[in-house]
Amino acid sequence: MAARLRILYEKDIKKRLMDKFKYSSVMQIPKIEKIVLNVGEGEAHSNPNLLKSIIDELSLITGQRAVKTVARKSIAAFKIREGYDVGARVTLRGDKMYEFLDRLVNVALPRVRDFRGLSPNSFDNAGNYNFSVKEQIIFPEINLDKVEKIYGINITIKTTAKNASEARALLEEFRFPFQEAR
């Protein structure tokens, strides 16, 4: 069974984007390639239980096993040496990506306290969108009683869009809650 948002994309969103941007080929229509969730936690090298709980929680949130990330270079100010475990990440593609996106937009983001929408200025020139959530506990899969530490999650949405305006139009079609222009 295909993900609900994938079906929506194939049936409706593609047509609307094709009309809006007047593409000559369906191959030009932007789509979401992957979603990457990343947690950086400097304490992870000195507290292996924290790293294990981060990996377990990311795996619960995404439905896919998280991998630990390792420092590529030493940074004395952060007391980190090359090779230290510094966090975890998950890369989602296909149906799992669409299912996560569905839960993010419709369940998790509305649970953020004082949520006023995502910044529309977080697109890069390649059509990718970056944002962070301050607490992993906004996801309903997380059991508050078992949380060892509250941490933020950086979320990157990589699209095939050629520029920020195409990427924004694509994410707006998925009902992303962007802030209103002031």
N, C-alpha and C positions, 0 to 999 in steps of 0.2 A: 504494500500500500504506500503510495507516494505521499509525501508531506503535504499538508493543506496549502501552505504558502507556495510550494513548487507548482501545484496545480493552478493556483490563482495567477502565478507569474505566466505560465504557459498559455492560459486561456484569455486573461484580461490585460494584464500589465504590459505584455509585449505589444499588443495592438495599440494601447494608449501611447506608449513611448514612440512607436513607429509613426503614429499620426502627429504627435507633438514635435518631434525633431525632424520629420520628413526624411527618414532614412531611405536609401535606395535598395538596401539589402537587409534581410532579417539578421544577418551576421553582424551588422553594425549596432544592433540593439544591446545596450549594456545589461550585464547580469552580474550577480554576486558570485565571485570565484571561491572565496573562502572567508572564514571568520577565525581570528586568532585571539584566544584569551591568554593573558600573561599576568602572572603575579610575581612581583619582585619583593623578596623579604630578606633583608640582610642578615637577620638573626638565624636564618635557616641553616647556616653552616655550623653554628654552635648548639643548635637545638634540633636534632634529627626528628623528634616527635612532631615539632611544628611543621617541618617539611613534609612529613608523612601525612599530617592532617590537611595541609594545603593540597597535596596531590589527590587525596581521597575526596575532598570537597569539590575540587575542580572536576574530577571524574563523575561525581554525583550530578553536578550542575549540567554537564555537557552530555553525559551518557557515553563518554569515550575516555580511555585511560590518558591521564596527564603524564608528561615527562618532566623530569627535573632539569633546570637550567643551571649552567655552570659559568662562573666568572671567566671571561676571556683574558682579562688583564687585572693586575693588582691596582687597588686604589687605597692609598694609605689613609685618606680622610674618612673613608667609610670602614676602615679596618677589614678590608677584603683583599684576599690574595688570589692570584690566578689559580683556577681549579676548584675554588670553594663553591659549594652548592648555594645558589642565591635565590632560587624560586622554582616556579613550574609554569608550563604552558601547554595549551591544547590547540591544535589546528583542526577545524571542522570543515568538511566538504559534503556535498550531496544532501541526502535527506536529513542527516543529523544536523547539518548547518541550518536548513530551513526550519526544522523543529525547534532548535535553540532560538532562532530569530523570532519565531512565533511566541515562545515563552517569554523572551526578553521584552518584546514590545507590548504584549497583552497582559503579562502577569508581573514580571519583575520591576520594570521601570515605574509602573503606577504605584508600587509599594514604597518608592523612595520618598522619604520625608521632605516636605517643602519642595516637591519637584515642579520646576517651571519649564521643563523641556530641555532638549539637548541643544548645544551650541551649533548654529549653522555654519560657523567659521572653522570647524575642525576638519575640513576637507583639504587634501593636498592637491597638487596640480595634476597628479596621475589619476584622480578620481577615487581615492581611498578615503575612508572615514575612520577617525580615531576618537575614542572617548573613554572615560573611566567611570566606574561606579565605586563609591567610597567604602561600601560594606558588602561583603559576600552574603550577608544574611537577608538581602532582598529577594533572593531566590528561594522559592518554597521548598526545594529539595533539602535545604540545610536545616538541621535540627539545632535549635538555639542552645539546648542543654549540652550538646557535644562540641560546641565551638570552643577551640583553644584560644584563638586570638582573632580579632576583627581586622581584616586587611582589605585593601582595594584591589580591583581587577581592571587591567587595561584591556579594552576590546578594540580590535582593528577589523574593519570590514573592507576587504579587498574586492574591488569591482573591475569590470572590463571597460568602464566609462573612460572617455578620452579627456574629460575635464570635470571640474567640480560641479558645474551646473547640471550636467548629465547624471552624475552620481547622486546629486541631491534629488533630482526628479525621480530617479529609480527608488531611493530610500523613502521618499514621500509616498510613492505608490504602495510601499509595504507598510504605510501608516506610521512611519517613524515620528515621534513627538518632538519636532523641532520648535525652538523658541520663535516667537513672532518677531519680525524685524521692527526695530524701534525707530 
